[in-house]
């Protein structure tokens, strides 16, 4: 893997290719990623930035090519994204050249369905980096982490209408478990993976807030149906275990203690053995360890969101121990 460029690349408009491949592989700029706090980003990238409020409660910081965004959460900040605005380059960056360099170092991009408005979309799923390129010129427009699209069924346009999905989900919520299974056997199309993802997206858009009733059903019935749909997505290979558990935590489908326990159980490596930025280079031979570290980071952050509502002291202590490792995880 090429060495990352030095600190000056954050502020110059024509950094070398290594800067861009490093961002795609690591999902970070010199260690600053979408989970970094404003203070952490300053420590890593310096104070040569301009800040603005893009909307109430959202902060955008710009280091010429690199933009980092947060939203206000209580007394602190939650990271939203890091974007490299490649369209600002003095010399345009070819997506073919970028893809070739990533292929060479063992971290190839995957192209997903075009966005329909003149751009090609690529993703590196493990680092969760999205690359957007102009369809005509082949020039990279921007690179963002976390990606707002995904490879496979999640990145493909749906052949079914949004209202059809909502109607099907409303019907499912009124069924018992055996009836749901029978319904799925009758209705499941050949494109099963995309269909399950389509239904889960419709379901999460309809999920009622806690205490709210919708369409004659209380939230517990919706939670049961949502968990069933997520299980189907995982079985179909649309989601891996990390994705599934993070969705469960994000949408409050289990009680906080149970959800946090599920997050911790899904972490594929112990704290003693987890790969860190200091211990493990980003190289193809370390990809299993790197991705286990990434999963640990995502799952511990998902659990951390629930900490104020967790009652079990042992669970709280374990999550806090993982969160202490956050800045060192991959």
C-alpha positions in Angstrom: 0.0 0.0 0.0 1.5 3.4 -0.9 2.4 5.6 2.1 -0.1 8.3 2.9 0.8 11.8 2.0 2.1 14.2 4.6 0.1 16.8 6.5 0.3 19.4 3.7 -1.8 17.2 1.4 -4.9 18.2 3.4 -4.5 21.8 2.2 -3.2 21.4 -1.3 -5.4 20.9 -4.3 -3.3 18.4 -6.2 -2.2 15.7 -3.8 -0.7 12.4 -5.2 -2.7 9.3 -5.9 -1.6 7.8 -2.6 -3.8 10.4 -0.8 -6.9 9.2 -2.6 -6.2 5.4 -2.4 -5.4 5.8 1.3 -8.8 7.5 1.9 -10.7 4.7 0.0 -8.8 2.0 1.9 -8.9 3.5 5.4 -12.0 5.6 5.3 -10.0 8.3 7.0 -7.7 11.3 6.3 -4.6 10.9 8.4 -6.7 9.1 11.0 -9.7 11.5 11.0 -12.9 9.6 10.1 -16.6 10.1 10.4 -16.5 9.1 14.1 -13.9 11.8 15.1 -14.9 14.7 17.2 -14.1 18.3 16.2 -11.2 18.4 18.7 -9.8 15.1 17.4 -10.0 16.4 13.8 -8.2 19.5 14.8 -5.5 17.4 16.4 -5.1 15.3 13.3 -5.6 17.8 10.5 -4.6 21.1 12.1 -6.4 24.4 12.5 -6.3 25.6 8.9 -10.0 25.2 8.3 -13.2 27.2 7.7 -16.3 26.3 9.6 -20.0 27.0 8.7 -23.4 26.0 9.9 -25.1 24.1 7.0 -28.4 24.0 8.9 -29.5 24.4 12.6 -27.4 22.0 14.7 -25.1 20.9 11.9 -21.5 22.0 11.6 -19.4 21.7 8.4 -15.6 22.1 8.5 -13.6 22.6 5.3 -9.9 21.9 4.7 -10.1 22.9 1.0 -10.5 19.3 -0.5 -11.6 17.7 2.8 -14.9 18.4 4.5 -16.0 17.0 7.8 -19.5 17.3 9.1 -21.2 16.8 12.5 -24.6 17.3 14.1 -25.2 18.5 17.6 -26.1 15.7 20.1 -26.7 16.9 23.7 -23.6 18.7 24.8 -21.4 17.1 22.2 -21.2 16.3 18.5 -22.0 13.2 16.4 -20.0 12.7 13.3 -21.9 12.6 10.0 -19.4 12.2 7.2 -16.0 13.0 5.8 -15.9 14.0 2.1 -13.0 14.5 -0.3 -14.3 17.0 -2.9 -12.2 15.8 -5.8 -14.0 18.1 -8.2 -12.0 21.0 -6.7 -8.7 19.5 -7.9 -6.4 21.5 -10.2 -5.8 18.4 -12.2 -8.9 16.1 -12.5 -8.7 12.6 -11.0 -9.7 9.8 -13.3 -11.9 7.1 -11.7 -10.2 4.6 -14.0 -6.8 5.5 -12.7 -8.0 5.4 -9.1 -9.7 2.0 -9.6 -6.5 0.6 -11.2 -4.4 1.8 -8.3 -6.8 0.3 -5.8 -6.8 -3.0 -7.8 -3.1 -3.0 -7.8 -2.8 -2.8 -4.0 -5.5 -5.3 -3.4 -8.5 -3.1 -2.5 -10.7 -3.0 -5.6 -13.7 -0.8 -6.0 -17.1 -2.2 -6.9 -19.3 -0.3 -9.3 -23.0 -0.1 -8.4 -26.0 1.1 -10.4 -25.7 4.7 -11.8 -27.4 7.4 -9.9 -29.6 8.2 -12.9 -28.5 11.8 -13.2 -25.2 11.5 -14.9 -22.9 9.9 -12.3 -21.3 6.5 -11.9 -21.2 5.2 -8.4 -18.5 3.0 -6.8 -18.0 1.7 -3.3 -15.4 0.0 -1.2 -17.8 -1.9 1.2 -15.4 -2.7 4.1 -14.2 0.9 4.5 -17.7 2.2 3.6 -16.3 4.7 1.2 -18.4 5.9 -1.8 -16.9 7.3 -5.0 -18.9 9.4 -7.3 -17.7 10.0 -10.9 -19.0 12.0 -13.8 -20.5 9.6 -16.3 -19.2 11.4 -19.4 -15.7 12.6 -18.4 -14.9 9.7 -16.0 -13.6 12.3 -13.5 -14.1 11.7 -9.8 -16.5 14.2 -8.3 -16.3 13.3 -4.6 -15.5 10.5 -2.2 -17.5 10.1 1.0 -17.5 8.0 4.2 -19.8 6.5 5.2 -21.2 5.6 1.8 -24.8 6.7 1.1 -25.2 3.6 -1.1 -24.0 0.1 -1.1 -23.1 -2.7 -3.5 -25.5 -5.5 -4.3 -29.3 -5.3 -3.7 -29.0 -2.2 -1.5 -27.4 -0.3 -4.4 -29.8 -1.4 -7.1 -32.9 0.5 -8.1 -36.1 -1.2 -6.9 -38.5 -2.5 -9.5 -41.4 -2.2 -7.0 -43.1 1.1 -6.0 -42.7 2.6 -2.6 -46.4 2.4 -1.9 -46.5 -1.3 -2.8 -43.8 -1.9 -0.2 -45.7 0.0 2.5 -48.9 -1.9 1.7 -47.1 -5.2 2.0 -45.5 -4.2 5.3 -48.8 -3.0 6.7 -50.2 -6.4 5.8 -47.3 -8.3 7.3 -47.6 -6.5 10.6 -51.1 -7.8 11.0 -50.0 -11.5 10.6 -48.7 -14.0 13.2 -45.4 -15.7 12.7 -46.7 -18.8 10.8 -48.8 -16.6 8.6 -45.8 -14.4 7.8 -43.7 -17.4 6.8 -46.5 -18.7 4.6 -47.0 -15.3 3.0 -43.3 -15.1 2.2 -43.2 -18.5 0.6 -46.1 -17.5 -1.7 -44.8 -14.0 -2.5 -41.0 -14.2 -2.6 -39.8 -13.4 -6.1 -36.7 -14.7 -7.8 -34.9 -11.5 -6.8 -35.3 -12.5 -3.2 -32.4 -10.5 -1.7 -33.5 -7.2 -3.3 -37.1 -7.9 -2.3 -36.2 -8.4 1.4 -34.2 -5.2 1.4 -37.0 -3.4 -0.2 -39.5 -4.5 2.4 -37.1 -3.7 5.3 -36.6 -0.1 3.9 -40.4 0.2 3.7 -40.8 -1.1 7.3 -38.2 1.2 8.9 -39.9 4.2 7.2 -43.2 3.2 8.9 -41.9 2.2 12.3 -43.9 4.1 15.0 -42.1 6.0 17.7 -42.1 4.5 21.2 -45.6 4.6 22.6 -47.2 5.4 19.3 -49.8 3.2 17.7 -50.0 3.0 13.9 -52.6 1.4 11.7 -54.2 -0.3 14.7 -51.0 -1.9 16.0 -48.8 -1.1 18.9 -45.0 -0.7 18.6 -44.2 -4.2 19.9 -46.0 -5.8 16.9 -44.0 -3.6 14.5 -40.8 -4.5 16.4 -41.5 -8.2 16.0 -42.1 -7.8 12.2 -39.1 -5.6 11.8 -36.8 -8.2 13.5 -38.3 -10.9 11.2 -37.6 -8.8 8.1 -34.0 -8.1 9.3 -33.5 -11.8 9.9 -34.7 -12.5 6.3 -32.3 -9.8 5.0 -29.4 -11.5 6.8 -30.4 -14.9 5.6 -30.6 -13.6 2.0 -27.1 -12.1 2.3 -28.2 -8.5 2.0 -26.9 -7.7 5.5 -24.1 -9.2 7.5 -24.3 -9.7 11.3 -22.8 -6.3 12.0 -25.2 -4.5 9.7 -28.2 -6.4 11.2 -27.3 -5.7 14.9 -26.6 -2.0 14.1 -30.0 -1.7 12.5 -31.6 -3.3 15.5 -29.9 -0.8 17.9 -30.5 2.2 15.6 -34.2 1.6 15.4 -34.8 0.5 19.0 -36.1 -2.9 18.1 -35.0 -4.5 21.4 -34.8 -3.3 25.0 -31.6 -1.3 25.6 -29.8 -3.9 27.7 -30.8 -6.7 25.3 -29.7 -4.6 22.3 -26.4 -3.7 23.9 -25.8 -7.4 24.7 -26.5 -8.2 21.1 -23.9 -5.6 19.9 -21.3 -7.0 22.2 -22.0 -10.6 21.3 -21.7 -9.7 17.6 -18.2 -8.2 18.0 -16.0 -10.8 16.3 -12.8 -10.2 18.2 -11.8 -9.6 21.8 -10.5 -6.3 23.1 -7.1 -8.0 23.8 -6.8 -9.2 20.2 -8.4 -6.4 18.2 -6.4 -4.8 15.4 -5.5 -1.2 15.9 -4.1 1.6 13.7 -0.8 1.2 15.5 -0.5 -2.6 15.4 -1.9 -3.5 12.0 -1.1 -2.0 8.6 -3.9 -1.6 6.0 -2.8 -4.4 3.7 -4.6 -7.2 1.9 -3.1 -9.9 4.1 -4.5 -8.1 7.2 -8.0 -7.6 5.8 -9.7 -10.1 8.1 -8.2 -8.4 11.1 -8.9 -4.9 9.8 -12.5 -5.7 9.1 -13.0 -7.3 12.5 -11.7 -4.1 14.0 -14.1 -2.1 11.9 -17.0 -4.3 13.0 -16.0 -3.8 16.6 -15.9 -0.1 16.2 -19.4 0.1 14.5 -20.9 -2.2 17.1 -19.4 -0.5 20.1 -20.5 2.9 18.8 -24.1 1.5 18.2 -24.1 0.2 21.8 -22.7 3.5 23.1 -25.8 5.3 21.7 -27.9 3.3 24.1 -25.7 3.7 27.2 -27.9 6.3 28.9 -30.7 3.7 29.0 -28.7 0.7 30.0 -29.2 -0.7 33.5 -26.7 -3.5 33.8 -23.4 -2.1 35.2 -21.3 -4.9 33.6 -22.7 -4.1 30.2 -22.0 -0.4 30.7 -18.4 -1.1 31.7 -17.8 -3.4 28.7 -19.1 -0.8 26.3 -17.2 2.0 27.9 -14.0 -0.1 27.7 -14.6 -0.6 23.9 -15.3 3.1 23.4 -12.0 3.9 25.0 -10.4 2.1 22.1 -12.5 4.0 19.4 -9.8 6.3 18.1 -7.4 3.4 17.8 -9.7 1.0 15.9 -9.5 0.7 12.1 
